[in-house]
Amino acid sequence: MIGIYFIIIAVIIGLAFLGLGISTFFSKKKKFPDTHIGKNKAMKERGISCAATTDRKERASYKPIEIKKAK
């Protein structure tokens, strides 16, 4: 009994995803959303960049701490 419900729900969810994909793919007005932070205009204005860019900048400016030994 539970298996039948699972199959029915899986088919319904599959049809929903298929419908969303087809409507986005064949519509000329719709585009796939660009969710990358680095290309977002509002984020650039605030000085926020993606995690990879932030990590690269921090690694470039890394200076290890010097440990002074006591005499």
Sequence and secondary structure as in RCSB ss.txt:
>XXXX:A:sequence
MIGIYFIIIAVIIGLAFLGLGISTFFSKKKKFPDTHIGKNKAMKERGISCAATTDRKERASYKPIEIKKAK
>XXXX:A:secstr
 HHHHHHHHHHHHHHHHHHHHHHHHH SS       GGG HHHHHHT   HHHHHHHHHHT          
